[in-house]
Amino acid sequence: MSRRPALALLAAAATAGCSMGQFQTARTLPAGTVQAGMAVYAAANEMIEERGFHPLANIQYHVEMRLGVHERVDVGAQWFGAGGAKVDVKVNVMPPDDDFALAVQTGLGGAHSLNDDSYFLHLPINLLASYRFPHGISPYLGFGYGFYWVMDRQLEEPAPGDELPRDGWGDGVLRTTAGVEFEIDELVALLVEYDFLTQVVDDRGDRFAFVDSHLAGLAVRFRWSML
């Protein structure tokens, strides 16, 4: 197996169930409001034909809890990387009553591989925009950059070029998102979403690489007030 397919396969396996989707609009939760969300989505990339369909790599999951702490700020926690978690904060720069919302989001995630002793850290930076139409329909767009630092990754058959020094910047992944939220009532909403991810920075010293991937999924979220 060549180095690139080997690393691509590792990338697919490591990100199974790692909440690579967004599944939220730019609007923040009112203070004291709790939101729980669950999603399932399919991933497609160039490795599917080579390795065949594998549920752990091609079917992924998203589980998240969010809490409104201010009229323009909420925080969240997600299941991440199959064996880890991610926390984030989202800030809506628009007035909370405005139908248009524009938010910046960042956080920190970490996970341990289920297959070996490697682990990775993740720092996402996202920009989200959404608009609330009548009848609870809110389309949203997102653009983000993710830093990934992969540590202690070992290959069974390393090639001579695999002993390169680390560059310190990790792997950089760009993500674009398009989705729509449909509010069924004040408590329940459904979301459909498409994401495209592409690697733009590769730290060859970490023995890891991402491949261009398409994600499409469906989510349900529940929301209630604690006040």
C-alpha positions, -999 to 999 in steps of 0.1 A, spaced: 0 0 0 14 34 -10 20 61 16 -9 84 4 -36 57 5 -24 44 38 -26 79 54 -59 86 38 -73 54 52 -60 64 87 -76 98 83 -110 83 75 -109 59 104 -97 85 128 -124 110 120 -153 85 123 -179 99 146 -159 131 151 -186 158 145 -170 172 113 -204 188 104 -217 221 117 -255 215 122 -263 249 136 -272 283 124 -253 315 132 -280 325 157 -271 320 194 -293 306 221 -311 329 245 -295 330 280 -306 300 300 -317 280 270 -304 244 265 -301 227 231 -294 190 224 -286 179 188 -280 145 171 -271 139 135 -261 111 111 -243 118 79 -225 101 51 -189 108 40 -177 104 4 -141 107 -8 -116 92 -33 -108 63 -10 -142 47 -11 -136 28 -44 -102 16 -32 -112 4 2 -149 -4 -3 -177 9 19 -169 7 56 -196 19 81 -170 32 106 -155 55 79 -184 64 57 -212 68 82 -205 94 109 -224 108 138 -228 141 156 -238 146 192 -239 180 208 -252 201 237 -253 239 237 -261 264 264 -270 301 260 -250 323 284 -257 357 269 -281 371 243 -253 370 218 -231 341 232 -236 304 236 -212 276 243 -212 239 232 -197 205 238 -195 177 212 -185 141 209 -153 143 188 -129 120 171 -146 87 182 -126 89 215 -127 125 225 -146 158 230 -147 193 217 -159 226 233 -166 258 216 -180 293 220 -201 312 194 -207 349 193 -234 366 172 -223 401 162 -258 411 150 -286 422 173 -304 390 187 -338 401 173 -324 406 138 -335 380 113 -299 380 99 -273 365 121 -235 366 116 -213 347 141 -177 338 148 -169 305 165 -138 289 179 -130 261 204 -107 233 213 -110 195 208 -89 165 216 -92 128 210 -73 95 214 -72 70 186 -91 38 192 -66 19 171 -32 29 186 -15 52 210 -18 83 188 -39 113 196 -48 146 181 -57 182 190 -80 204 170 -85 242 169 -114 253 147 -122 289 136 -155 293 118 -176 321 103 -214 315 101 -242 334 85 -279 326 85 -313 343 78 -346 335 96 -375 334 71 -412 331 81 -425 296 91 -392 287 109 -370 283 78 -334 293 83 -308 287 56 -272 290 68 -237 291 53 -204 285 69 -167 289 62 -140 276 85 -104 266 90 -93 238 113 -59 232 128 -51 195 135 -21 184 154 -16 146 152 8 132 177 26 98 180 12 84 148 31 53 137 29 34 104 34 -3 101 56 1 70 71 36 70 87 49 38 121 67 39 103 101 35 82 95 66 110 107 90 106 143 80 107 169 108 74 184 120 66 219 108 47 229 140 16 242 121 -1 208 119 -26 199 92 -49 227 80 -83 219 66 -108 243 50 -145 236 53 -175 251 35 -210 245 48 -245 249 34 -276 239 53 -312 247 62 -330 245 96 -367 237 97 -384 246 130 -413 222 136 -422 240 168 -405 258 197 -390 226 209 -380 206 178 -362 214 145 -347 194 117 -316 203 98 -302 192 65 -266 200 57 -238 196 31 -201 201 39 -169 200 18 -135 196 34 -101 200 18 -66 200 32 -45 231 24 -16 226 48 1 192 53 26 186 81 44 156 65 62 149 97 30 138 115 25 108 92 -11 118 86 -31 133 58 -67 143 50 -84 137 17 -110 159 1 -144 148 15 -181 155 9 -205 152 39 -243 152 37 -264 147 68 -297 151 87 -300 163 123 -327 167 149 -323 192 177 -344 198 208 -344 231 227 -359 241 261 -355 270 286 -341 265 321 -354 298 333 
